[in-house]
Every structure is written in structure tokens, then in C-alpha cells.
């Protein structure tokens, strides 16, 4: 799995995982609690691994490409 998430994207996902878990634990019950736990696990996994399957499916990446040659050199 090639990483397709930037560091900022990964941090946001880990914070969202914590928020989903806390909301599910303290304020929800039943099926909604289970839904928020699953969302928390997905966010935590993608945040830690740096890979998002939906990004791969849609051909997206939040990692900026670096080029070794200047794009528009001034002459």
C-alpha cells in the first residue's frame, strides 16, 4: 500500500477517530454507538497507515509531488 495521505490529513484523521470514539462512548447508544466505533476504527487505521482506499479508488492523493527540475525557468 503506497501512502496517499499528507501528514496534515493523517493528523486530522487521528483527531476525528478520537472524537468519534468519545462521542460514541459518552453520548450515543445502540446502533449509533457501533457506527461511531466503526468510523473511529477506520479513521484511526487510515491515519496511522497513511493509506486511504477511497483516495486510491478515485485516484486522489494529498501528498504534494516534488519535482527535481524547475518547471518554468526564467531565462
PASEDREN-212575 format. One line per field, with one value per residue (C-alpha): residue number from 0; chain; x, y, z. Coordinates in steps of 0.05 Angstrom, whole numbers, plus 5000, padded with zeros to 4 digits. Layout:
N
k	c(NUM_...)
c	c(A_...)
x	c(X_...)
y	c(Y_...)
z	c(Z_...)
end
This chain:
75
k	c(0_1_2_3_4_5_6_7_8_9_10_11_12_13_14_15_16_17_18_19_20_21_22_23_24_25_26_27_28_29_30_31_32_33_34_35_36_37_38_39_40_41_42_43_44_45_46_47_48_49_50_51_52_53_54_55_56_57_58_59_60_61_62_63_64_65_66_67_68_69_70_71_72_73_74)
c	c(A_A_A_A_A_A_A_A_A_A_A_A_A_A_A_A_A_A_A_A_A_A_A_A_A_A_A_A_A_A_A_A_A_A_A_A_A_A_A_A_A_A_A_A_A_A_A_A_A_A_A_A_A_A_A_A_A_A_A_A_A_A_A_A_A_A_A_A_A_A_A_A_A_A_A)
x	c(5000_5031_5017_4968_4955_4995_5016_4961_4909_4935_4933_4862_4840_4870_4836_4770_4779_4786_4725_4683_4703_4688_4621_4603_4624_4592_4531_4506_4477_4453_4468_4494_4547_4570_4571_4614_4662_4670_4682_4733_4770_4770_4797_4849_4873_4878_4911_4964_4977_4975_4934_4861_4825_4775_4832_4861_4794_4785_4859_4870_4928_4940_5016_5048_5091_5162_5199_5274_5274_5246_5180_5186_5258_5269_5316)
y	c(5000_5065_5124_5174_5219_5280_5290_5341_5293_5238_5283_5305_5232_5212_5271_5252_5180_5204_5249_5193_5146_5196_5215_5142_5124_5182_5206_5151_5082_5023_5021_5093_5076_5017_5061_5113_5059_5032_5102_5114_5049_5066_5136_5110_5057_5105_5158_5111_5075_5136_5099_5113_5063_5115_5160_5101_5086_5157_5167_5221_5238_5294_5285_5341_5318_5345_5354_5356_5404_5474_5479_5548_5571_5645_5659)
z	c(5000_4977_5022_4994_5054_5075_5147_5159_5131_5177_5239_5223_5215_5282_5317_5284_5307_5379_5372_5342_5397_5453_5422_5414_5485_5523_5483_5438_5447_5407_5333_5330_5382_5339_5276_5311_5337_5266_5239_5293_5275_5201_5215_5263_5214_5155_5198_5224_5158_5114_5062_5044_5000_4975_4953_4915_4883_4858_4840_4893_4938_4988_4985_4945_4888_4888_4824_4817_4758_4757_4719_4689_4690_4679_4620)
end
